[in-house]
Amino acid sequence: MNAIVNQEQWVAQRKALLVREKELMRQQDLLASARRALPWVRVDKQYVFDTPQGKRSLSDLFEGRSQLVVQHFMFAPGQERGCSHCSYMADHTDGALAHLAQRDVSVVAVSRAPLASLERMRKEMGWRFKWVSSGDSDFNYDFHVSFAPEEMAAGEVYYNYTSQAFPHEDAPGVSVFYKDDAGTVYHTYSTYGRGVEVMMHTYRFLDLTPLGRHEDDLPYTMAWVRHHDRYAQPAASCCSSQA
């Protein structure tokens, strides 16, 4: 249990922590500036996706905006449902869509599973964001979020900018693209591994609480996460059970 102090003592320690928080925010601002200053890579390959509106190119996914954020969603052909952890990420997307559109940003999730499987799960989960299938294209492989059978058999894949063992044929990630006035598309950024926490706003709330993420005693990080429609219903509190 934490120390119990009076209000004056608490404020003194809170203000000391505030100094550290402000420094972290300044460092985050500098890091964001450095991220924006990264060089870009022109995307010359033509990628085609299956969408509810038919076949669409990567350029089409921008939907008239100049910036595109792609969630690489783990959902392989033949699976019943996509990854619960990727679903946890995706649960945070819908509320941001209108705001991102005001800042010239479109968002789309991309998976290898057939479009019919994506649409079925999207409806089951109540999601509104666009979700398209990369099908048999090289998109997932070129952005290092899917791995060929020979890579898996070798015991190492290229993920998060290094060769490493990975237990699945798909992996999570977030990629960002820019399209100029001439219609040329550029890859500007990708993040993998714990970098995808950028989409997990629930963790930001948990990091504020006394128990935090409360994951230390779990068999692995995020072992508690389920598809949001598959959590056991919590018991009613004494307050909510009162007539």
Secondary structure as GFF3:
##gff-version 3
##sequence-region A 1 243
A	DSSP	alpha_helix	7	36	.	.	.	ID=ss1
A	DSSP	beta_strand	41	42	.	.	.	ID=ss2
A	DSSP	beta_strand	48	51	.	.	.	ID=ss3
A	DSSP	beta_strand	54	57	.	.	.	ID=ss4
A	DSSP	three_ten_helix	59	62	.	.	.	ID=ss5
A	DSSP	beta_strand	67	72	.	.	.	ID=ss6
A	DSSP	alpha_helix	84	90	.	.	.	ID=ss7
A	DSSP	alpha_helix	94	102	.	.	.	ID=ss8
A	DSSP	beta_strand	105	111	.	.	.	ID=ss9
A	DSSP	alpha_helix	115	125	.	.	.	ID=ss10
A	DSSP	beta_strand	130	133	.	.	.	ID=ss11
A	DSSP	alpha_helix	139	142	.	.	.	ID=ss12
A	DSSP	alpha_helix	149	154	.	.	.	ID=ss13
A	DSSP	beta_strand	157	159	.	.	.	ID=ss14
A	DSSP	beta_strand	162	164	.	.	.	ID=ss15
A	DSSP	beta_strand	173	179	.	.	.	ID=ss16
A	DSSP	beta_strand	185	192	.	.	.	ID=ss17
A	DSSP	three_ten_helix	193	199	.	.	.	ID=ss18
A	DSSP	alpha_helix	201	206	.	.	.	ID=ss19
###
